[in-house]
Structures are given as C-alpha cells and as structure tokens.
Amino acid sequence: MTPRYFTLAEANDLLPQIKPLMAQLLELRAKTARLSQQLGDLLETPYLDFGGPIPNALAQDFIVMETLLNQIRSHGCIVKNLEAGLVDFLAQIDGRDVYLCWRYGEESITYYHELHTGFPGRRPIH
C-alpha cells in the first residue's frame, strides 16, 4: 500500500473523526488494563474457570479496540502509541518526509517530528 501524504489542513480536518475513536480506545485500554489485573489475580486461583466473565469481557474489548484502530488507520494515519493517544500523519515539510504529530487532548496538530525521532523530537510547526 502506498503511504498517504497529508497537508496540515487535511490532517486537522480528520481530527473530528479521529478524536472520538481515540477517546473510545483510551477508555477501553484503561478498562482492559483493570480487567487484566483482575485476571492476573484469578490466575492464582487453583480452581479457575478460564471461560468466565472476565476473560470473555477482555476478548470482546480487544475486538472492539482492533475495530477502532482499523477505523483510524483507514484514514491513512498511524497510531504510534495507544497509551499516550499519539497519531502521526505522513507529510512533507521543506521537501522532506516528516510526521505531523497529534496527541489526544490537543485541539489541533501543531507539532511535527522527523521520521526517525518520534515524539521526543517533536517541534512546533511554524
């Protein structure tokens, strides 16, 4: 698949579609973390029925999470870090490939980073 390049305007125009998906993902991620911890406690139980409600809920939540991730990816952007809610959009600045970088909670895309630097290398878009 050929990578999709975004202008800053195109990437920002997608945020109203991506924000609610990311909100759901982050909520489910927190829920699955809690359930996983409960499951870890259950694994210490000698008479565990592994087909119980917690494993079933986890499986369903992971299916929903994968669906949400695919919906975000279908726009051509990249979910870089689910824990932090990071999404990158391939773009060109001054003739070189970069990622426009958005973090859940930010109103719009105001940062970019080089392909090899990631989030720690974020710089403001001028």
VOBA-1610 file (N, C-alpha, C; in pm, whole numbers, padded with zeros to 5 digits, always signed):
BEGIN
Met+00084-00118+00000Met+00000+00000+00000Met+00088+00125+00000Thr+00056+00218-00086Thr+00130+00343-00095Thr+00093+00432+00024Pro+00193+00487+00093Pro+00160+00573+00207Pro+00086+00698+00162Arg-00003+00745+00246Arg-00078+00866+00217Arg-00006+00985+00278Tyr+00010+01088+00199Tyr+00067+01213+00247Tyr-00046+01311+00277Phe-00032+01383+00387Phe-00132+01480+00430Phe-00074+01621+00426Thr-00160+01716+00396Thr-00126+01855+00426Thr-00169+01878+00570Leu-00122+01985+00630Leu-00163+02017+00767Leu-00315+02034+00774Ala-00373+02100+00676Ala-00518+02122+00674Ala-00594+01989+00664Glu-00547+01899+00578Glu-00613+01769+00564Glu-00608+01690+00694Ala-00492+01690+00759Ala-00478+01617+00885Ala-00567+01677+00992Asn-00567+01808+01004Asn-00653+01873+01103Asn-00801+01850+01074Asp-00837+01844+00946Asp-00977+01818+00909Asp-01024+01679+00952Leu-00930+01586+00968Leu-00966+01450+01011Leu-00985+01438+01162Leu-00931+01531+01237Leu-00936+01519+01383Leu-01077+01503+01440Pro-01179+01572+01388Pro-01312+01549+01444Pro-01360+01404+01429Gln-01308+01332+01332Gln-01342+01190+01317Gln-01255+01102+01404Ile-01130+01142+01422Ile-01034+01059+01496Ile-01048+01076+01648Lys-01077+01196+01694Lys-01085+01221+01838Lys-01182+01128+01911Pro-01307+01111+01864Pro-01396+01021+01937Pro-01352+00876+01934Leu-01289+00834+01824Leu-01237+00698+01815Leu-01125+00677+01916Met-01036+00778+01925Met-00926+00768+02021Met-00978+00772+02165Ala-01080+00852+02189Ala-01139+00856+02324Ala-01192+00719+02363Gln-01260+00653+02272Gln-01310+00517+02299Gln-01195+00420+02321Leu-01091+00432+02239Leu-00975+00344+02253Leu-00908+00360+02389Leu-00889+00484+02431Leu-00823+00509+02559Leu-00908+00458+02675Glu-01039+00475+02664Glu-01129+00425+02767Glu-01123+00272+02775Leu-01127+00207+02660Leu-01119+00061+02657Leu-00983+00012+02704Arg-00878+00084+02669Arg-00744+00045+02714Arg-00737+00046+02866Ala-00792+00150+02928Ala-00793+00157+03075Ala-00876+00043+03133Lys-00989+00015+03072Lys-01075-00094+03120Lys-01005-00228+03109Thr-00941-00253+02994Thr-00874-00382+02977Thr-00755-00396+03070Ala-00690-00285+03102Ala-00580-00292+03199Ala-00633-00336+03335Arg-00747-00280+03374Arg-00808-00320+03503Arg-00850-00467+03500Leu-00916-00507+03391Leu-00960-00647+03380Leu-00841-00742+03376Ser-00735-00702+03308Ser-00616-00787+03301Ser-00556-00808+03440Gln-00558-00701+03520Gln-00507-00714+03656Gln-00595-00809+03736Gln-00726-00799+03720Gln-00816-00891+03788Gln-00793-01034+03742Leu-00770-01049+03612Leu-00744-01181+03558Leu-00615-01238+03615Gly-00513-01151+03628Gly-00388-01195+03689Gly-00410-01247+03829Asp-00496-01180+03905Asp-00529-01227+04039Asp-00602-01361+04032Leu-00689-01376+03933Leu-00764-01501+03919Leu-00673-01618+03881Leu-00566-01590+03807Leu-00476-01697+03766Leu-00409-01765+03886Glu-00407-01696+03997Glu-00351-01756+04118Glu-00451-01848+04188Thr-00577-01846+04142Thr-00681-01931+04199Thr-00666-02072+04142Pro-00655-02173+04229Pro-00629-02308+04178Pro-00744-02368+04097Tyr-00868-02323+04118Tyr-00983-02384+04050Tyr-01047-02284+03954Leu-00967-02222+03872Leu-01013-02118+03781Leu-01093-02176+03665Asp-01209-02116+03640Asp-01285-02144+03519Asp-01245-02035+03420Phe-01153-02067+03330Phe-01094-01964+03244Phe-01194-01910+03143Gly-01309-01973+03129Gly-01409-01923+03035Gly-01509-01831+03101Gly-01471-01773+03213Gly-01562-01688+03289Gly-01582-01550+03231Pro-01648-01464+03306Pro-01686-01332+03255Pro-01568-01239+03227Ile-01462-01244+03305Ile-01350-01152+03283Ile-01276-01184+03154Pro-01237-01310+03130Pro-01172-01339+03001Pro-01263-01309+02882Asn-01392-01336+02895Asn-01485-01307+02786Asn-01496-01157+02761Ala-01502-01078+02867Ala-01509-00932+02852Ala-01381-00879+02788Leu-01268-00933+02829Leu-01141-00890+02770Leu-01137-00920+02620Ala-01180-01039+02583Ala-01178-01076+02442Ala-01267-00982+02361Gln-01385-00952+02412Gln-01476-00862+02342Gln-01416-00721+02331Asp-01355-00674+02439Asp-01295-00541+02437Asp-01179-00533+02338Phe-01100-00639+02328Phe-00988-00638+02233Phe-01040-00637+02089Ile-01151-00702+02063Ile-01211-00700+01929Ile-01256-00558+01896Val-01321-00492+01991Val-01367-00354+01968Val-01247-00261+01949Met-01142-00280+02029Met-01022-00197+02015Met-00959-00213+01877Glu-00951-00335+01829Glu-00894-00358+01695Glu-00980-00291+01587Thr-01110-00296+01603Thr-01200-00230+01509Thr-01177-00079+01510Leu-01166-00019+01628Leu-01142+00125+01639Leu-01007+00162+01578Leu-00904+00083+01606Leu-00772+00108+01546Leu-00779+00104+01394Asn-00850+00005+01342Asn-00863-00006+01196Asn-00939+00112+01137Gln-01038+00164+01210Gln-01111+00281+01162Gln-01018+00402+01154Ile-00932+00420+01252Ile-00836+00531+01249Ile-00737+00510+01134Arg-00683+00390+01124Arg-00585+00360+01019Arg-00644+00374+00879Ser-00774+00351+00865Ser-00836+00357+00733Ser-00827+00496+00671His-00802+00597+00752His-00785+00733+00701His-00644+00757+00648Gly-00553+00662+00673Gly-00416+00675+00624Gly-00318+00725+00728Cys-00363+00745+00850Cys-00273+00790+00956Cys-00224+00669+01036Ile-00132+00694+01127Ile-00066+00588+01201Ile-00084+00611+01351Val-00138+00512+01419Val-00145+00518+01565Val-00008+00476+01616Lys+00063+00572+01676Lys+00201+00545+01718Lys+00210+00493+01860Asn+00122+00540+01948Asn+00129+00499+02087Asn-00011+00509+02146Leu-00072+00395+02170Leu-00208+00394+02221Leu-00214+00446+02365Glu-00115+00414+02443Glu-00114+00460+02583Glu-00118+00612+02591Ala-00045+00679+02503Ala-00039+00825+02504Ala-00140+00889+02409Gly-00208+00809+02328Gly-00302+00863+02232Gly-00234+00938+02120Leu-00121+00886+02071Leu-00044+00953+01966Leu-00082+00902+01827Val-00105+00997+01737Val-00136+00965+01599Val-00045+01051+01510Asp+00016+00988+01411Asp+00103+01058+01316Asp+00041+01057+01177Phe+00071+01164+01103Phe+00024+01182+00966Phe+00147+01212+00881Leu+00174+01128+00783Leu+00288+01148+00695Leu+00268+01277+00615Ala+00371+01358+00608Ala+00363+01486+00537Ala+00501+01521+00483Gln+00507+01631+00412Gln+00636+01684+00366Gln+00649+01827+00415Ile+00764+01855+00472Ile+00799+01991+00512Ile+00937+02019+00453Asp+00948+02128+00380Asp+01073+02166+00315Asp+01131+02051+00231Gly+01043+01976+00164Gly+01086+01871+00073Gly+01128+01741+00138Arg+01112+01727+00268Arg+01149+01601+00333Arg+01028+01541+00405Asp+01028+01410+00412Asp+00918+01341+00479Asp+00929+01360+00629Val+00816+01392+00691Val+00806+01408+00836Val+00670+01353+00879Tyr+00650+01346+01008Tyr+00519+01313+01062Tyr+00461+01434+01130Leu+00339+01471+01091Leu+00261+01567+01168Leu+00213+01487+01289Cys+00232+01541+01408Cys+00214+01463+01530Cys+00101+01522+01614Trp+00001+01439+01645Trp-00111+01481+01728Trp-00122+01389+01847Arg-00149+01449+01962Arg-00169+01374+02085Arg-00310+01399+02135Tyr-00378+01293+02175Tyr-00514+01307+02225Tyr-00519+01415+02333Gly-00615+01504+02319Gly-00629+01615+02412Gly-00586+01747+02349Glu-00504+01741+02245Glu-00464+01862+02175Glu-00576+01902+02079Glu-00602+02031+02071Glu-00710+02081+01986Glu-00684+02060+01838Ser-00559+02078+01798Ser-00523+02064+01658Ser-00379+02017+01649Ile-00334+01993+01528Ile-00197+01948+01505Ile-00109+02072+01497Thr-00018+02084+01589Thr+00072+02200+01592Thr+00218+02157+01599Tyr+00244+02027+01591Tyr+00380+01975+01601Tyr+00408+01876+01488Tyr+00535+01860+01460Tyr+00580+01757+01367Tyr+00710+01700+01423His+00752+01588+01367His+00884+01534+01401His+00937+01457+01281Glu+01068+01443+01279Glu+01133+01365+01174Glu+01089+01220+01187Leu+01100+01146+01079Leu+01056+01007+01079Leu+01129+00922+01183His+01254+00953+01207His+01337+00870+01295His+01341+00919+01440Thr+01286+01036+01470Thr+01300+01088+01607Thr+01182+01055+01697Gly+01063+01043+01641Gly+00947+01013+01723Gly+00906+01129+01813Phe+00818+01098+01907Phe+00758+01200+01993Phe+00861+01288+02064Pro+00972+01233+02116Pro+01069+01320+02184Pro+01130+01428+02093Gly+01122+01407+01961Gly+01178+01504+01868Gly+01075+01603+01813Arg+00960+01610+01877Arg+00854+01699+01827Arg+00901+01845+01827Arg+00865+01914+01720Arg+00895+02057+01706Arg+00768+02129+01661Pro+00753+02253+01703Pro+00634+02328+01660Pro+00635+02352+01509Ile+00518+02347+01450Ile+00504+02382+01309Ile+00499+02533+01301His+00579+02591+01215His+00584+02738+01205His+00482+02789+01108
//
